[in-house]
Amino acid sequence: MKKIFLFLIVASTFSCAKKVSQDNAGATPTEAKKETIVGADSDSHGCKASAGYTWSVLKKECIRVFENSTRLNHAEDGKTYSTVSYVIFDGNKAELFLDTQKESVVLERKSEGDSWKNGDWELIPWKGYVLKKGGEILYTGE
């Protein structure tokens, strides 16, 4: 019985070795694998998206919008969203970082207490903030 068991172990070792060598026979040794460099995702301003940075037109630097900004949530429309948007303020200007826009949107207000505007975008300071586009409420936040 021991001889049969020993024979099975030796036979399976040779068959596995043959299988591995056949698999490697089809690979060409000159093929180089493409390597992805971690952290090499800088944008045109040098901001690294993988570290959470994006370019701010107002601040003129790379910022992490989820730090020191106001969070805007989608307005209640019966849908469930997994994203949010942010706004940062600098004097009488506000910069919107929206999940629906590739570039940020800069808004401006004329005086304290007024809403920030740019075209059909309007950020209203009311019970926190209300963001409208073309008269339709899209986001709210505190």
N, C-alpha and C positions, 0 to 999 in steps of 0.2 A: 504494500500500500504506500509506503514511504517512497519507493522508487517511482511509482506512477505520479505521485504528487510532485516530486522533484522534477520529473520529465515535463509536466504541465507548466511549471514555473519557467523552466529554461525555454520551452517552446514559445510561450507567450512573450518572453523578453525578446527573442529573435524576430517574432512577427511584428511587435511594436517598433523595434528599431528599423525594420525594413519599411514600415508605413511612414515613419518620420522622414527617412531619407528620400522616399518617393515624393513627399510633399515639398521638400526643399529643392528638389530637382527642377521644378518649374519656375522658381524665382530667379531673377537675373540679379547678379551681385552689383551691377552698375546702377540700379535704380536707387535714387536718393529719396529719403522720406522728407516731406516738407515739414519744417518745424514752425510752430506758431510761437511767437515771442509774446509772453504775457506782459501786459502794460504798454504795448506798442500801438495803442489805439488813440493817439493824440489827434485832435482835430486841427484845423488850420491856425488856431490860436494857441495850440499847445496844451489844451485842456484834455485830461484823461477821463473819458466817460466811464471806464471800468472802475475808477476810484470815485465816481459820483460827481465829477466836475463838469461844468458847462460854462460857456462864455457868457458874461453879463455885459451888455452894451452900456448900462448905467454905471456900473462899477469899474468897467474897463479892465477886468481880471477874471480869472477862472474862479467860479464859486460852486459851492454845493447848495443847490436851491432848497434842500430840505432842512438846512441849518439857517437860523436867523431870518426866516421868511414867514409869510402868512400862507397857510394852507387853504386852498379853495376846493370844495367838494362839488361834484355834479349836483345840479338842482334836482329836486325830487320830481322825477317823471315816470316813476314806476319801474325803471330799469335798475339793474344791479351793475355797478362799475367796480373795477379793481384798480383803477388809477385815480390820481389826484393831480391838481395843478397848483402852482405857487405864484406868489407875487412878492416882489421886494420894492421898497420905497427908498427914494433918495430925493429929498427936498420936495419939489412940486411934481416930481415924476414918479411913475410906477412902471415896473417891468413885469410883464406876465410871461410865465413859463407854462404853457398849456400842453396837455397831453395830445391835443388835436392839431397843434401847430409845430412845424419843424423849427422855425425861428421864433425867438421871443418877440413880444409886442410891447412897445414903449408907449405909455399913455402920459398925458400931461394935464395939469389942472391950472386954472387961472389964479385962484386964491384959496386960502384955508377954508375948509368946509365944503368947497365945491367938489364935484365928481371929476375923476380923471377921464380924459377922452382921447380917442384917436380914430378918426373915421366913424365907423358904426360900432366900435367897441366903447363901452362905458363902464367904469368901475365906480360904484356908488357906495359911500360910507354910510350904511344904514343897518343897524343891528349887526355890526361886524362889517361885512362887505357883500355886495351883490354885483356880479359881473353880468352885463347884458351885451348882446350883439344884435344889432338891428331891432332893438326893443324887446327881444326875447331873453329871459333870464336863463343863463347857462350854468353859472356857478354861484355858490354862496360860501362864506367863510367868516371866521372870527379873528 
